[in-house]
Amino acid sequence: MKFEKKRAASKQEIPTSSMPDIIFMLLLFFMVATTMKEFDVLVTYKLPEAEAIEKIENKRLVSYVWVGNDERIQINDNLVDMKEIGEIMYARRVAIPNVIVSFRVDKGSDMGIVLDIQQELRKVDARRINYSTLLKQ
């Protein structure tokens, strides 16, 4: 008498009943954890280089001001005039009291326009200023 092993007639399959829950949790995680690019830069600029730089940890406190090589000024997604800077930054400072204004100025730009922007920022008491640069290699 020979003994034969009995094999199961059905195949073992991976249960997929919880797959939609897992996909939903992953989707939710990436939606919360991902940061999107906030602004489209309309001015052309090339940052100057520095020997020592310091990274800002909390990017949510930063409001960017771009000054292009043609001396156009951009705040957020809009090109602005010098007289509009004060009211825009005042509204931003009211919304975020410890806002940091980060200048991204073309290295060939005239420093006079940067000083004029600083004067407008002083009028609205936005005195935390940062200059964005690249690390010198």
C-alpha positions as CSV (number, residue, x, y, z in Angstrom):
1,M,0.0,0.0,0.0
2,K,1.3,3.3,-1.1
3,F,0.5,6.5,0.7
4,E,0.0,9.6,-1.4
5,K,0.1,13.1,-0.1
6,K,-3.1,15.0,-0.6
7,R,-2.8,18.4,-2.1
8,A,-5.2,21.2,-1.6
9,A,-7.4,21.8,-4.6
10,S,-7.5,25.6,-4.3
11,K,-4.5,27.8,-4.7
12,Q,-3.3,30.1,-1.9
13,E,-3.9,33.8,-2.8
14,I,-2.8,36.9,-1.1
15,P,-5.8,38.7,0.5
16,T,-6.5,42.0,-1.1
17,S,-9.4,43.2,1.0
18,S,-7.3,45.8,2.9
19,M,-5.4,47.1,-0.2
20,P,-7.7,50.2,-0.7
21,D,-7.2,51.2,2.9
22,I,-3.4,50.9,2.5
23,I,-3.5,52.9,-0.7
24,F,-5.6,55.6,0.8
25,M,-3.3,55.9,3.8
26,L,-0.2,56.2,1.5
27,L,-2.0,58.8,-0.6
28,L,-2.9,60.8,2.5
29,F,0.6,60.6,3.8
30,F,2.2,62.0,0.6
31,M,-0.4,64.7,0.3
32,V,0.4,65.9,3.8
33,A,4.2,65.4,3.7
34,T,4.8,66.9,0.2
35,T,5.5,70.6,-0.3
36,M,4.8,72.2,-3.6
37,K,6.7,75.0,-5.3
38,E,4.8,78.1,-4.2
39,F,5.8,80.8,-6.8
40,D,6.7,81.1,-10.4
41,V,9.7,83.4,-10.7
42,L,9.0,86.0,-13.4
43,V,12.3,87.8,-13.1
44,T,15.7,86.6,-14.2
45,Y,18.4,86.6,-11.6
46,K,21.7,85.0,-10.7
47,L,22.6,84.7,-7.1
48,P,25.9,85.9,-5.8
49,E,28.3,83.5,-4.0
50,A,29.3,83.6,-0.4
51,E,31.9,81.7,1.6
52,A,29.7,80.9,4.5
53,I,25.9,80.4,4.4
54,E,23.3,79.5,7.0
55,K,20.1,77.6,6.1
56,I,16.7,78.9,7.4
57,E,15.0,76.0,9.2
58,N,11.3,77.1,9.1
59,K,10.5,78.0,5.4
60,R,6.9,78.9,6.3
61,L,8.1,82.1,7.9
62,V,9.9,83.3,4.8
63,S,8.5,85.8,2.3
64,Y,10.6,86.1,-0.9
65,V,11.5,89.3,-2.7
66,W,13.2,88.8,-6.1
67,V,15.1,91.6,-7.8
68,G,16.0,90.8,-11.4
69,N,18.9,91.9,-13.5
70,D,16.6,94.3,-15.2
71,E,15.6,95.7,-11.7
72,R,12.1,94.4,-11.8
73,I,10.8,93.4,-8.4
74,Q,8.6,90.4,-7.7
75,I,6.8,89.4,-4.5
76,N,5.0,86.1,-4.5
77,D,3.6,85.7,-8.1
78,N,3.3,89.4,-8.9
79,L,5.6,92.0,-10.3
80,V,5.3,95.1,-8.1
81,D,6.3,98.7,-8.0
82,M,8.4,100.2,-5.2
83,K,5.4,101.9,-3.6
84,E,3.4,98.6,-3.3
85,I,6.1,96.8,-1.3
86,G,5.2,98.4,2.0
87,E,1.5,97.5,2.0
88,I,2.2,93.9,0.8
89,M,4.8,93.3,3.4
90,Y,2.7,94.9,6.1
91,A,-0.2,92.5,5.3
92,R,2.3,89.6,5.4
93,R,3.8,90.8,8.7
94,V,0.3,91.1,10.3
95,A,-0.5,87.5,9.1
96,I,2.9,86.2,10.4
97,P,4.4,88.5,13.0
98,N,7.9,87.0,12.8
99,V,8.2,86.9,9.0
100,I,11.6,86.7,7.5
101,V,12.0,88.7,4.2
102,S,14.5,86.9,2.0
103,F,16.1,88.9,-0.8
104,R,17.0,87.0,-4.0
105,V,18.9,89.7,-5.8
106,D,20.8,89.4,-9.1
107,K,24.5,89.8,-8.4
108,G,24.7,92.5,-11.1
109,S,21.8,94.6,-9.7
110,D,22.3,98.1,-8.4
111,M,22.5,98.1,-4.6
112,G,20.4,101.3,-4.6
113,I,17.2,99.4,-5.4
114,V,17.9,97.0,-2.5
115,L,18.3,99.9,-0.2
116,D,15.0,101.4,-1.4
117,I,13.3,98.1,-0.7
118,Q,14.9,98.0,2.8
119,Q,13.6,101.5,3.5
120,E,10.0,100.4,2.6
121,L,10.4,97.4,4.9
122,R,11.5,99.6,7.8
123,K,8.4,101.7,7.4
124,V,6.2,98.7,8.0
125,D,8.6,97.3,10.7
126,A,9.6,94.2,8.7
127,R,13.1,94.1,10.0
128,R,14.1,90.4,9.8
129,I,16.0,90.3,6.5
130,N,17.9,87.5,4.8
131,Y,20.0,87.6,1.7
132,S,20.0,84.4,-0.4
133,T,23.3,83.4,-1.9
134,L,25.0,80.3,-3.3
135,L,27.9,78.6,-1.5
136,K,31.2,79.4,-3.1
137,Q,33.0,76.3,-4.3
